[in-house]
Amino acid sequence: MKSFIIGFLIIAAAIFTILPVKPDGFGLGWGTNVLDFLKGGVPVFGILIGIIAVFIGFADMKDRAEAKKETLQQRDNEKTE
């Protein structure tokens, strides 16, 4: 229950910071800054995701090669028995 309340408060605070500044002083007007951050962060995030995908691909190819070797060894062992 505490985490639900804390999460709700954090979301409310984040929304408050993004809201435009009105004459009555509600909101901080950080919306343009948030958009600038997202514009700069999305390509960097995409590059990191791409690097992770490449590493996963290499690991998958290595695992498949090892599995193929093990399968061939098992066939050879069965033939010799």
Buried (B, 14 or more C-beta within 10 A) or exposed (E): EEEEEEEEEEEEEEEEBBEEEEEEEEBBEBBEEEEEEEEEEEEEEEEEEEEEEEEEEEEEEEEEEEEEEEEEEEEEEEEEE
